[in-house]
Amino acid sequence: MSRPARRIAGFVLRFALLYGILVLAWPLARPLYRPFYCFLGNVLFQGGEGSATFRSLDTDAALDVEVMLHKRSPPPATGTATNNSKGVGYLPIVTIVALVLATPIPWKRRRRALWQGLALVTLFVAVRIGIPIVRDFSKPDALQVHHPGALGVWALGVAERALLAAPASFFVVPILVWALVAFRRQDWELLERRQPTETA
């Protein structure tokens, strides 16, 4: 096997191992991540005519976060939805973590790439959290706050299908973020670098 092929195989094996461990660790991570997920939602989506309040549910089910929707403009109205904190937030986070930690670059750059990647993927998670909130406040019912028009409804539907409903959406965007934060142009030279000859 050529040196580039060995590097790629090593990366794939490290990523698969790290990703598997982090996904299987969800029962342990849930008590820590779910409150952060609710905190992020409450910081970003409270206030204004349409407000959302996130609350952890005492359950092991997939839908483990309750979202209370409040329309404040007259006539006031409320609604309830549920979120899957693992699918919406945790899986994109562990994907970027596993990708960066498995990448064969110096640890100093790996740490910087990890913080940058986590920031960007958290922004992506915020978008995923916000899509159904904007959708629900845009429906022509008692909760309607936004009037996006035909083009807005179409764009919102595209965003929901591409960034939230698509099975691989939690995986594809973190890969793009990883490529952005982890690599420099000269890194491709690593694939051709020869191992130093060992001396007795």
For each residue, the residues with C-beta under 8 A, 3 or more apart:
1: 5 6 9
2: 5 6
3: 6 7 191 192 193 194 195
4: 7 8 191 192
5: 1 2 8 9
6: 1 2 3 9 10
7: 3 4 10 11 104 190 191
8: 4 5 11 12
9: 1 5 6 12 13
10: 6 7 13 14 104
11: 7 8 14 15 102 103 104
12: 8 9 15 16
13: 9 10 16 17
14: 10 11 17 18 101 102
15: 11 12 18 19 98 99 102
16: 12 13 19 20
17: 13 14 20 21
18: 14 15 21 22 97 98 101 102
19: 15 16 22 23 94 95 98
20: 16 17 23 24
21: 17 18 24 25
22: 18 19 25 29 94 97 98
23: 19 20 26 91 94
24: 20 21
25: 21 22 28 29
26: 23 29 30 86 90
27: 30 60
28: 25 31
29: 22 25 26 32 33 90
30: 26 27 33 34 64 85 86 90
31: 28 34 35
32: 29 35 36
33: 29 30 36 37 85 89 90 93
34: 30 31 37 38 56 64 65 85
35: 31 32 38 39 56
36: 32 33 39 40
37: 33 34 40 41 54 65 83 85 88 89 90 125 129
38: 34 35 41 42 54 55 56 65 85
39: 35 36 42 43 54
40: 36 37 43 44 89 122 125 126 129
41: 37 38 44 45 52 54 65 67 83 129
42: 38 39 45 46 52 53 54
43: 39 40 46
44: 40 41 126 129 130
45: 41 42 51 52 54 129 130 133
46: 42 43 51 52 53
47: 51
48: 51 72 145
49: 71 72 73 145
50: 69 70 71 72 133 137 143 145 146
51: 45 46 47 48 69 70 72
52: 41 42 45 46 67 68 69 70 133
53: 42 46 67 68 70
54: 37 38 39 41 42 45 65 66 67 83
55: 38 65 66 67 68
56: 34 35 38 64 65 66
57: 61 63 64 65 66 82
58:
59: 63 64
60: 27 64
61: 57 64
62: 84 86 87
63: 57 59 82 83 84
64: 30 34 56 57 59 60 61 82 83 84 85 86
65: 34 37 38 41 54 55 56 57 82 83 84 85
66: 54 55 56 57 80 81 82 83
67: 41 52 53 54 55 80 81 82 83 133
68: 52 53 55 78 79 80
69: 50 51 52 78 79 80 81 133 136 137 143
70: 50 51 52 53 76 77 78
71: 49 50 76 77 78 137 142 143 144 145
72: 48 49 50 51 76
73: 49 76 145
74:
75: 142
76: 70 71 72 73
77: 70 71 142 143
78: 68 69 70 71 143
79: 68 69 136 143
80: 66 67 68 69
81: 66 67 69 132 136
82: 57 63 64 65 66 67
83: 37 41 54 63 64 65 66 67 88 129 132
84: 62 63 64 65 87 88
85: 30 33 34 37 38 64 65 88 89 90
86: 26 30 62 64 89 90 91
87: 62 84 90 91 170
88: 37 83 84 85 125 128 129 164 170
89: 33 37 40 85 86 92 93 125 128 129
90: 26 29 30 33 37 85 86 87 93 94
91: 23 86 87 94 95 170 171
92: 89 95 96 121 124 125 128 170 171 173 174
93: 33 89 90 96 97 118 121 122 125
94: 19 22 23 90 91 97 98
95: 19 91 92 98 99 121 170 171 174 175
96: 92 93 99 100 114 117 118 120 121 174 177 178
97: 18 22 93 94 100 101 114 117 118
98: 15 18 19 22 94 95 101 102
99: 15 95 96 102 103 117 174 175 178 182
100: 96 97 103 110 113 114 117 178 181 182
101: 14 18 97 98 110 114
102: 11 14 15 18 98 99
103: 11 99 100 110 113 178 182
104: 7 10 11 190
105: 109 110 113 182 183 187 190
106: 109 110
107: 110 111
108: 111 112
109: 105 106 112 113 182
110: 100 101 103 105 106 107 113 114 182
111: 107 108 114 115
112: 108 109 115 116 181
113: 100 103 105 109 110 116 117 178 181 182
114: 96 97 100 101 110 111 117 118
115: 111 112 118 119
116: 112 113 119 120 181
117: 96 97 99 100 113 114 120 121 174 177 178 181 182
118: 93 96 97 114 115 121 122
119: 115 116 122 123
120: 96 116 117 123 124 177 180 181
121: 92 93 95 96 117 118 124 125 173 174 177
122: 40 93 118 119 125 126
123: 119 120 126 127
124: 92 120 121 127 128 163 173 174 177
125: 37 40 88 89 92 93 121 122 128 129
126: 40 44 122 123 129 130
127: 123 124 130 131 159 163
128: 88 89 92 124 125 131 163 164 169
129: 37 40 41 44 45 83 88 89 125 126 132 133
130: 44 45 126 127 133 134
131: 127 128 134 135 156 159 160 163 164
132: 81 83 129 135 136 160 164
133: 45 50 52 67 69 129 130 136 137
134: 130 131 137 138 146 156
135: 131 132 138 139 156 160
136: 69 79 81 132 133 139 143
137: 50 69 71 133 134 143 144 145 146
138: 134 135 144 145 146 147 148 152 153 156
139: 135 136 143 144
140: 144
141: 144
142: 71 75 77
143: 50 69 71 77 78 79 136 137 139
144: 71 137 138 139 140 141 147
145: 48 49 50 71 73 137 138
146: 50 134 137 138 152
147: 138 144
148: 138 151 152 153 155 156
149: 152 153
150: 153 154
151: 148 154 155
152: 138 146 148 149 155 156
153: 138 148 149 150 156 157
154: 150 151 157 158
155: 148 151 152 158 159
156: 131 134 135 138 148 152 153 159 160
157: 153 154 160 161
158: 154 155 161 162
159: 127 131 155 156 162 163 164
160: 131 132 135 156 157 163 164 165
161: 157 158 164 165 166
162: 158 159 165 166 169
163: 124 127 128 131 159 160 166 169 173
164: 88 128 131 132 159 160 161 169
165: 160 161 162 169
166: 161 162 163 169 172
167:
168: 171 172
169: 128 162 163 164 165 166 172 173
170: 87 88 91 92 95 173 174
171: 91 92 95 168 174 175
172: 166 168 169 175 176
173: 92 121 124 163 169 170 176 177
174: 92 95 96 99 117 121 124 170 171 177 178
175: 95 99 171 172 178 179
176: 172 173 179 180
177: 96 117 120 121 124 173 174 180 181
178: 96 99 100 103 113 117 174 175 181 182
179: 175 176 182 183
180: 120 176 177 183
181: 100 112 113 116 117 120 177 178
182: 99 100 103 105 109 110 113 117 178 179
183: 105 179 180 187 188
184: 187
185: 188
186: 189
187: 105 183 184 190
188: 183 185 191
189: 186 192 193
190: 7 104 105 187 193
191: 3 4 7 188
192: 3 4 189
193: 3 189 190
194: 3
195: 3
196:
197:
198:
199:
200:
